[in-house]
């Protein structure tokens, strides 16, 4: 999933797109999978996973990987 975020860096990625690009076209409606993996990824890359700076949720749209300085 990190690869997908890197490919879409700074752009909003819909959960369906994340699923299909990470696991294939048979996926798309498993929103719980996305939330679970995003939380796991945040625990690995965020200094404070409860207050994300890099992997942001854009409510109603999807997730976005951002660069900070």
N, C-alpha and C positions, 0 to 999 in steps of 0.2 A: 504494500500500500504506500510506503514511503516513496517508492519509485514513481507512482502515479502523481503524488503531490509535487515531486520535483519536476516532473514533466509539465505540470500545470502551474508552476510557481507564480505567485502573485495573482492568480485567477481563481475565481470561485469554481469549485468542482461539486456538482450535484452528487448526492449519495448513490444514485443509480449508476452514474458514470464511474464512481470509485469502485463499486462492486464489479461492474462489467469489465473494467480495465484490469483490475487486480485478480479476479477469479474467473472471468469469462462470461460469455453472453447468456448463459443459463441463470445468472444471478441478476438481481435488479430490485427486488421487493423486500430484501432482508435488511431493513433499516437498523435492526438491533445489532447486526454484524458490524455495521459501520461505526456505530457509537462505541461498541466494545473495542474495536481495533484502534479507533482514534484515541480513546482513553489510554490504551496500552502504549501507543506511540507517544502520547504526551508525557507519560511517566518516564520515557526514555530520553526525550529531547528537551523537555521544558525544565528550567530551573525550579519553577513552582507550578506543577501540573494543574493545580486548582485555579491558577490565574495565568492562563496561557498567553504567551507573547508571540509564538511562532505559528502555531496551528490554531486558527481562529474559526469559530462558528459564525456564519452569516445566516441568521435565523430565516427560515423559510426558503433558503437558497442552497446552502451547502457549506463546505469548508474551504479555507484558503490558507496556504502556506505563505508566510511573509518573512522578509528579511528585516532584521533590526540592526541598528548600529549602536 
